[in-house]
Amino acid sequence: MNKNYYAVLMAGGVGSRFWPISTSENPKQFHDMLGTGTTLIQKTFQRLNKFVPTENILILTNERYNDLVLKQLPMVKQEQVVLEPAMRNTAPCILYAAMKIQKMNEDAVMIVAPSDHWIEDEEAFAKDVTACFKKCETEDVLCTLGIKPSFPNTGFGYIEYNKADTEQIKKVNQFREKPDYETAKDFLAQGNFLWNAGIFMWSAKTIVNAFQKYQPKQYKLFRDGLVCFNTDDERKFISENYPKAENISIDYAILENSSSIFVLEASFDWNDLGTWGSLYDKLDKEENNNAIVNARVLTQDASGNMIRSKAGKVVVVDGLNDYIIVDKDEVLLIYPKAKEQDIKQVLNKVKDAFGEEFA
């Protein structure tokens, strides 16, 4: 394996749209969402580990998930778990990790990848990432992977690339916010728009320099602690200073400002597993088009449902179509798939009515 290859696995999110399985104490990346015997974070680590050395994979997560990470990834050492003492969006944590990596290896190239995506063809994924790595090793560029849209999705941001670019890895014109339906249809008709999967590649040096140029205040905040990084003094500096970082995404902080961004259209199937509906789309279906995880199910006049329970539990469903049915401990969710985006609001109501222990 190439010792200059590094990975930052983003594993700090709560995944509230997957409630009641995903909770603030034990979010979706630490669950076996598809019933395969492997949690999402384990699957992502295995995928990255095919071309990135084990010791070069950093896990970026919230302090409260440290023990979960070490339990599920026993091959990882404590120093590979980069802990955020406060939630500050993606830009500060990426800068922090990049500075740590650059201090380890000046020649490092790195991928930043979410821990909760599902990618079927892992060989194609490795091929795409290493193609971007090769570009990042020789040029001061920021690369991302884009997904060819299969329908006018309004839930993703889009990447517009230069139509005239004949190279495999194309120059990005601009990032576009989540569109309304008509705008999304127009994007697809133009033919040079890709879904933004939030998977990025760059050299540690290039991304740190980009922060110095476009986010000088943020850069200085972390630069002042560089002497502490990868030492016993790091934790103290981060605890005191990380909460001072601006709450801003990598998209707003860097990607929308830089003129050196390139995109490679992914050659693999991809699912962001952001909602119960996206999980339903990913899973195999039985004869009535119900997707089932763990449960033993008997249905009548029931189709298009997403059904999950603890392993082996018998679930009988009659007369329900296109519902999310999830049974976990003291919580049973029966909710229309069409309203899945509202589960976040439902969770807040549950907290108010019954207490934080159910959230």
Buried (B, 14 or more C-beta within 10 A) or exposed (E): EEEBBBBBBBBBBBBBBBBBBBBBEBBBBBBBBBBEEBBBBBBBBEBBBEBBBBBBBBBBBBBBBBEBBBEBBEEBEEEBBBBBBBEBBBBBBBBBBBBBBBBBBEEBBBBBBBBBBBBEBBEBBBEBBBBBBEBBBEBBBBBBBBBEBEEBBEBBBBBBBBEEBEEEBBBBBEBBEEBEEEBBBEBBEEEBBBBBBBBBBBBBBBBBBBBBEBBEEBBEBBBEBBEBBEEEEBEEBBEEBBBEBBEBBBBBBBBBEBEBBBBBBBBBBBBBBBBBBBBBEBBEBEEBEBBBBBBEBEBEEBBBBBBBBEEEEEBEBEEBBBBBBBBBEEBEBEBEBEEBEEBEEBBEEBBEEEEEEBB
